[in-house]
Amino acid sequence: MIRPAVDGTLRVLKAARNAGVKRVVMTSNFGAVGYSHTDTTKIITEENWTDPNERDCLSYKSSIG
Protein backbone atom coordinates (compact mmCIF):
# COMPACT_ATOMS: atom_id res chain seq x y z
CA MET A 1 0.00 0.00 0.00
CA ILE A 2 2.80 2.45 0.83
CA ARG A 3 5.10 1.98 -2.19
CA PRO A 4 2.36 2.57 -4.81
CA ALA A 5 1.25 5.70 -2.95
CA VAL A 6 4.79 7.08 -2.84
CA ASP A 7 5.43 6.23 -6.48
CA GLY A 8 2.16 7.81 -7.59
CA THR A 9 2.86 10.98 -5.63
CA LEU A 10 6.33 11.27 -7.14
CA ARG A 11 4.90 10.83 -10.66
CA VAL A 12 2.40 13.63 -10.06
CA LEU A 13 5.06 15.95 -8.63
CA LYS A 14 7.46 15.29 -11.51
CA ALA A 15 4.72 15.85 -14.08
CA ALA A 16 3.75 19.10 -12.36
CA ARG A 17 7.36 20.26 -12.33
CA ASN A 18 7.78 19.38 -16.01
CA ALA A 19 4.59 21.29 -16.84
CA GLY A 20 5.81 24.40 -15.01
CA VAL A 21 3.31 24.16 -12.18
CA LYS A 22 4.30 26.53 -9.39
CA ARG A 23 2.24 25.10 -6.55
CA VAL A 24 0.85 21.67 -5.74
CA VAL A 25 -1.69 21.06 -2.99
CA MET A 26 -1.45 17.59 -1.52
CA THR A 27 -4.26 16.25 0.57
CA SER A 28 -4.22 13.25 2.85
CA ASN A 29 -6.24 10.08 2.55
CA PHE A 30 -8.66 8.06 4.62
CA GLY A 31 -5.81 6.37 6.50
CA ALA A 32 -4.99 9.56 8.37
CA VAL A 33 -8.34 9.67 10.14
CA GLY A 34 -10.24 6.56 9.11
CA TYR A 35 -8.85 3.89 11.38
CA SER A 36 -9.27 3.56 15.16
CA HIS A 37 -12.88 4.69 15.05
CA THR A 38 -15.48 2.02 15.60
CA ASP A 39 -18.52 4.19 16.40
CA THR A 40 -20.26 4.41 13.03
CA THR A 41 -22.78 6.95 14.35
CA LYS A 42 -20.10 9.55 15.05
CA ILE A 43 -18.97 11.96 12.33
CA ILE A 44 -15.20 11.85 11.78
CA THR A 45 -13.54 15.26 11.42
CA GLU A 46 -9.99 16.64 11.20
CA GLU A 47 -9.85 16.28 14.99
CA ASN A 48 -10.09 12.47 14.84
CA TRP A 49 -6.64 11.24 13.87
CA THR A 50 -5.84 7.57 13.53
CA ASP A 51 -4.03 6.15 16.55
CA PRO A 52 -0.64 4.98 15.19
CA ASN A 53 -0.44 2.44 18.01
CA GLU A 54 -3.63 0.73 16.85
CA ARG A 55 -2.92 -2.97 16.41
CA ASP A 56 -4.38 -3.08 12.89
CA CYS A 57 -2.75 0.12 11.65
CA LEU A 58 -0.28 -1.63 9.37
CA SER A 59 -0.03 1.10 6.73
CA TYR A 60 1.34 3.58 9.28
CA LYS A 61 3.81 1.09 10.68
CA SER A 62 4.99 0.23 7.17
CA SER A 63 5.53 3.89 6.31
CA ILE A 64 7.91 4.49 9.23
CA GLY A 65 10.17 1.55 8.45
Secondary structure, DSSP 4 states (H G I P E B T S, - for coil): -HHHHHHHHHHHHHHHHHTT---------GGGTSSS---TTSPP-TT----TT-TT-HHHHHHT-
